[in-house]
Amino acid sequence: MGRITLNLFIYLIIFLNFSCYSFSSSTTTLINNQLKKSPNLGIYVKNLTNGKVISSHNSNKKLIPASNQKILTTLCSLEYLGSDYKFDTFFFINNPSIKALDNKDINNISGRVDNFYVETRGDPTLTSRDLKKIVAFFKQNNLKVIEGNIILDNRYFEPPFYNKSWKKAWKGLAWAPHISSVSIDENYYKSEKSKELLITDRPLYLLGVKLKRELRRQGIRFKGNIILSKIPLKKKLNISNITYKHSSKDLIKIINIINKKSHNLYAENLFKKLSAKYNRTPGSWNSSAEFLSSFLSSNVGLDENTFNISDGSGLSRGNRISTKSMVSLLEFAKDKEYFSDFYKSLPLAGVEGTLVKRFKSKPLYKNLRAKTGYIYQVSSLSGYFKGKNGDLYAFSIIVNNYNYSVRPFIDKLLSKIYYQ
């Protein structure tokens, strides 16, 4: 009996060692074969349930992440702003010609005002449908004539409105948008002649044009011009103001669009919003890069030498991060109260967003949530999946000097890890 038990024990040791070796050997072979095609490849996979590193190659090398950069931007925003944060835009009039009774009935206006003011604070989601409601509000408050100008505050974000590190050839393309302190209809407008859908490089001015048209459509006369200028504080604080505050949807709904659709316009507005709100200075590429870098080093605990920040969307080739640092960020998020919101904002494999056509078979189908990334010669994928053992895994795979062979490689690698 003792000999049988001993033999069984030895057999189990040999079997387990062989199984571990077989798994390790198979993944190593898979990675080595891929390196022949994609030598500039970074991999880091970690079991977040037991803390074990499962796979690692070039994991400390800084690589261009492409749209995986949006993971950094959205998590920093959730950390500081919260899931229910809203972008606000204020539309108001100061009316020196108010005919008030003992200065109490401030809504009893004569129908004429000097100027119409718009204080913008970074909302990228404003639409023409919203303008209809806004103008209707002022019409209900007896606004009939604007004697002066539509004045839009252009100081919330500082220029340039197009990131210097983006290619000049991209200008005019929807996925490389101009970023100003507001966006109307995602910067789109129709040509009056051809009715063709066009995109503007002057988002603030476009808001003024669409607002002017809506005012006139609802019978409110407008005599002046569209002016982009700082609005004096005394104008904002005038006690006779009639104000309409427009609020966006909750931040998590915007983040869902950013991560599922890889929405660059929303990501960059959110990126600049961070420095504008917390530094109380005009939001800029540089100050927001510093803000995000501080979050990664001070809050997450990343080594400053493992990342560079250039923008919020990942269009810039100046962005860099190691796959180990990316997984550390994903692990950091796991213990946050907003984790469930963030996790659900990532595309579900084979079902939605930028992963709708990938991972169409088990075990990763409907079991992996991750952010994709792609710019010229760069491909990335970072996120989470659950193993056969029920454990939660975080992973980051980034390849620079990309070729299309990496996609089936990622599928095979993560599938092998699932079955371990």
Beta strands, then each sheet from edge to edge (+ up, - down):
strand 1: 41-47
strand 2: 53-57
strand 3: 88-93
strand 4: 112-113
strand 5: 116-119
strand 6: 123-126
strand 7: 145-146
strand 8: 150-152
strand 9: 182-184
strand 10: 188-190
strand 11: 197-199
strand 12: 221-222
strand 13: 226-228
strand 14: 242-247
strand 15: 307-308
strand 16: 320-321
strand 17: 368-375
strand 18: 378-386
strand 19: 392-400
sheet 1: 2+ 1- 19+ 18- 17+
sheet 2: 13+ 8+ 5+ 3- 14+
sheet 3: 4+ 7+ 12+
sheet 4: 6+ 9+
sheet 5: 10+ 11-
sheet 6: 15+ 16-
end
